[in-house]
Amino acid sequence: DIEKQLVNIDCILKSHKSFIINLKQIKEVNGNAQGYRLVLKTGKIQVPVSRNFIKSFNAKFHNI
């Protein structure tokens, strides 16, 4: 339900079946075509980007 409310915000993206991220809070991107791991500015947690979401992540992240 939250995902539907955030769909029109450009910097918000679903990166995995369990994660929705703010692209402006990404400090570092690690990984490859099998999947990325995002390091956020505010913590030590690494958020996954699954293979299903890599294409949409790349399209949005490089335009922010």
JOWO-V265811 format. One record per pair of residues at least 24 apart in sequence whose C-alpha atoms are under 6 Angstrom apart, sorted by sequence separation. I is the first residue (numbers start at 0). GAP is how many residues later the second one is. If there is no record, write none. Layout:
i=I gap=GAP
i=I gap=GAP
This chain:
i=15 gap=33
i=14 gap=34
i=15 gap=34
i=14 gap=38
